Amino acid sequence: MLNPFWWRAASKENKLSIAKKVPGGMERMEKGEIIPEWEYITDGRLGWEVQTGLGWKLRPWCIESLQYPRANHTRPHIVYTMEDYRLIGCIDCMDDLHYINYLYIRSNEMGRCRDCGSCYVCLPHPEPDLIWQDEHH
């Protein structure tokens, strides 16, 4: 069951704790302004992230790659291979999807992603002598 007296007291305690940490915070809250968390969270792991500049940005393990123009048939992604084929995961449509589109492309052929339309071309490696190959396989 909800207790309105408890919630009123908890809200008042929260406002007082924010007013202690943010100069002029009480006046701003009385005007109806919402104070962002990075102004008053200073302790714990979240406070450490805010102080070091990691807070509310992408986590270090979720690094986004550079954004290149989307590949089309006039400038496809070039993938070099030592084999006759290559299995490629599409990189242009992965930012908003929860699955990866794989393309099976033979050497000297172009393939197109079925979702985003990005083109990939598979070419033989220009300098195969620089690639180390296992002698036993």
Protein Blocks (a to p, Z undefined) as FASTA:
>chain_A
ZZfklmmmmmmmmmmmmmmmmghklmmmmnopacdfklmmcgdjklmmmmnopgopacfk
lccddddddddfklccddddfbfbdcdddfklmmmccbdcdddddehiacddfklopacd
ddddfblmlpccdfkZZ
